[in-house]
Amino acid sequence: MTDESKQFKDLAARTSVVLVGALYPGNVGAVARSMRNFGFADLRLAESSVRFDDIEAIKMAMWSKEILDSARAFDTAAEAVQDAVIVIGTTRRRGRHRSRWFSPSQMALALKDSKPETRVAILFGAEDSGLSNAHLDLCHWLVSIPTRADFDSFNIAHAATIVLYEINRVFEYAGNRDSCDPSHAAGLANRLEQLLRDSGFLPGTNDPKRVMLAIKRMLENSGWTRAEIDLSHSIITHIHKRIESVDIEKLPLPDKTNFDI
């Protein structure tokens, strides 16, 4: 078993999936099935009248009935997460909670860095209304699943599948790759910064420091292998050689764009 596999197994064991106000037994069973797919076992219901032994829940759980058998029900969401140090809410409504926002992949990376003793609870809201503001106030982090359509509401089982998959993917991806040392990504960022300055890109932006911070953050979270870092260095070297023969002053400056980063 790799270190990443051990780390994931530990995280999954201390993570609770909490369905708040779930309306349909079939969805509860489908969530249990997804939990087993990705290695999670602690299912909790809060503020819901759904029974774990409902035939529809059992039918949708397929070979994951043991998750339903060990699941627990709570009167309130607050009671369901009282043992958690990190409470994560899934929602499409940002509102007043904007500063605590993550994408599923960002959330997964943050959880990867959490301490081994830290209990985690992930909340999913009712099918018709999602999590209320009162529920969101219980959360330390909020997660939203990006979509490419105006309609951005997910079925509770689909949302749980995506979020649990992302957590699993971060560990699986890292465990199957020859990841580079963080210093290699920092070195690439420095060379990229010099290239952008030499090409006239950075001086032409409204906020060069902010652009470089975003690039460095992107590289740090990329999980690139040493081979991919080396390839990027080769590309930068090639571009540098090409621009040495170009009069930069004659090139058009980049648009004065306020990058959304």
Secondary structure, DSSP 4 states (H G I P E B T S, - for coil): --HHHHHHHHHHHTEEEEEES---HHHHHHHHHHHHHTT--EEEEES----TT-HHHHHHHGGGHHHHHH-EEESSHHHHTTT-SEEEEE-S--GGGGGGEE-HHHHHHHHHTS-TT--EEEEE-BTTTB--HHHHTT-SEEE----SSS-----HHHHHHHHHHHHHHHHHHHHTS-BPPHHHHHHHHHHHHHHHHHTTTGGGSS-HHHHHHHHHHHHHTS--BHHHHHHHHHHHHHHHHHHTTS-GGGSPPPP------
